[in-house]
Amino acid sequence: MQAINYHCPKCSNADYETGEMRAAGGFWSKIFNVQTRRFSTVTCTKCRYTEIYQAETSMLGNIFDIFTN
């Protein structure tokens, strides 16, 4: 991920960690345990406040999820 000029809106700390999480998008993806939605996270290292941003998903990534779950 790119370096960003981040300041926590809660405590004004400039240090952060980035991460990723995936979630099911609908009824069928929940039944087959396929995470079709991807999100990027930015977490303040001081107060642990976390912002979540929706990220792009790819068809190849979704297919890979089907075979690895």
Secondary structure as UniProt FT lines:
FT   TURN            9..11
FT   STRAND          16..23
FT   HELIX           27..31
FT   TURN            32..33
FT   STRAND          37..44
FT   TURN            45..47
FT   STRAND          50..55
FT   HELIX           59..68
//
